[in-house]
Amino acid sequence: MRKVLSLLGLVLGLVAFASIPANAQRQTAPAEDPNTFSGAEIVQNGHHFFGSLSRGLALTVEEANRRWGEPNGYILGQEGSGAYFAGLRFGEGVLYTRNAGEQKVYWQGPSVGLDWGGDGARTMILVYNLQNKNSIFQRFGGANGSAYLVAGFGMTALTSGDGVTLVPIRTGIGARLGVNLGYLKFTDQPTWNPF
């Protein structure tokens, strides 16, 4: 049963990636850009954050770098979510950038779809094409797919109207099955209002 759920999760994740507009994919920075983070740096920081799930993290970061290039920022945090057709997600973390330092961020958002369950997750969000750290404070929309019982690991992608792309990488505990559409709204203060 666990293998079936893992396979379903992989398929749903691929469906979520396929829904990203073509112009949001592979926005590559120059290979030696001092403002970006290499895949090795992201994986090393993720090892410290995620712990034992490092092989899955390395493969996920490699795939994200293949699609979008090197990120110029990333967020480390935690979040919780739940859904029964309609859902909510709330999280908090720290945005790290090379040229603008660190920034505490909060995110929240609704979703709707064929989605059931709840989870708590440690989250690394890779950030692409961030012009300044205040550009994170907006809404990012996309599709998401989840399939796991007890624990899971997954990646999705969200875009904004001004070309910023976010790739949340989550490792969660809970039970979740489904596909949904929604958005995440980032703020500099915590709020219970997901809209």
N, C-alpha and C positions, 0 to 999 in steps of 0.2 A: 504494500500500500504506500509506503514511504517513497519508493522509487517512482511509482505512478504520480504521486503528488509533486516530486522533484521534477519529473519530466514535464508535467503540466505547468509548473512554475516557469521552466525554461521557455516553453512555447508561448506562454502569456507575456513573458518579458520580451521575447522577439517581436510579438505583435505590438507591444508598446513602442519599441524602437522603430518599427516600420511606420508608425503614425507621425513621426517627426517630419516636419517639412524639409524638403531637400536643401533649401537655403540655410537651414540651421545646422546641417551636418558639415563636418570637417572644416571648421573655421580655424585654420592653422596659423600659429604664430611662428616667427622665424625660429630655427632650431636652437640658436644661441641667444635668445631673448632673455636678458637678465630679470625680466619681470614675470617670467613663467616658472612653473614648478615641473621638474622632470618626472617621468613615471617612477623612477627609482626613489625620488624624494617623497612622492605621494605614498608609495607602498611602504617605505620605512616609517613614516608618520602613522600610517594606517595600522602597521604591525603593533605599534605601541598602544593604539587606541582600541583596535578590535581584538587583539590577543591571538588566540589559537586559530582563527579563521583566515590566516594570512595567505594560504594558497588561493582560496576563492577571491580574496581581495586583489592579489597580484593579477589574476586572470581578468578580473573586472576592470581594473585600472588600465591594463594593456588594451582591452577592447575599447574603452573610452578614449584613450590616446590615439588609437587607430582611426576612430571616427571623427574626433574633434580637435586633435592636436594636444598640445600641452596647456593645462589650465593656468590662468594668471591669478587664481585664488582658490581656496578651499575652506569648507566649514566642517568643524568637528562638533558634534552635539548628540542629543538624544531626543526621542520623540515618542509619542503614543498616539494610537489611532484606533478607531472602531467603525464598523459599518454594518448596516442591514439595509441593503439597496442604496441608501444615502449614508454618507459617512463624514467624519470629521477627523482632522489630524492637527496636533499641536506639538511644537518642538522648540528647543532653544540650543544655542551653541555659540561658537566664536568663529568669525570670518578671519582668515589669515591671508594677507597679501604681501608681496615683496616691497612694493613702493608706497603703500599707504598704511602699513602696520596692521593692528588687530582691531576688531569691532565686534562687540556682543550683538547677536541677532536673535530674533524670535520669529517663528513662522507658524502659520495656521491656515487652514483651508478646508473647504467642503469638497465632496466628491459624490458622484452619482453613477450607478451602474449595477451590474450583476456581481455584487460583492458582499460577503458575509464574514464576520469574525472581528477579532481585535488583536492588537499586538503592541508591544513595546520594543523599541529598536535603538541601537546605537547607529548613528548616521554620519557618513562622510559625504559632503556635497562638493563635487568638483565644479568650479565656476570658470566659464569661458567668456571672453570678450567683455570683461568688467572694466568700464572706462574709469570709474572711481568708486570708492567703497559705498557711497550713497546710492549708486545705481542698483544696489541689491534691494533697496526698499521699494518694491513694486510687486505685481502679481506675475506668476509664471504658470502657464497652463500646459497640460499634457495628459497622456493616458498612462495608466498604471495597471500592472497585473501582479497578482500574488497567489501562491499556492504552497502552503506549508502547514504542518501540524507540529507543535512543540517548538521548533526552531527553523529558521530559514535565512537565506542570503539572497539579495537581489539588487538590480539596478534599473533605473528608468531615466528619462530625460524630460526636462521642462524648458520652455522657451518664453521669452518676452517679446514684445513688439519692437524693441530697439536692438535686437540681436544678441542679448545676453542669454547664454544657455547654461542650465544647471543640470548636473547629473548626480542625483542622490544615490548613494550606495548604502544599503541598509542590511543590518543583520538583526533579526528580531526574534523574540520569544512570544509565542501565542499560537493562535489558530486562525488562518486567513485563507480564503479561497475566492477568487473573482477577478473581474476586470472593471475598471472604472475610469471616468473622465473627471477632471477637476483642476484645481489650481492651488498653489501655495502663495500666500501673501506674507512678505517679510516686513518686519517692523523693528524699530530700535527699542521698543518698550513691550513688555508682555501684555497681552490682551486675550479675552475670551471670545471676542467677536471674530469669527472666521471670514466674514464678508468685508 
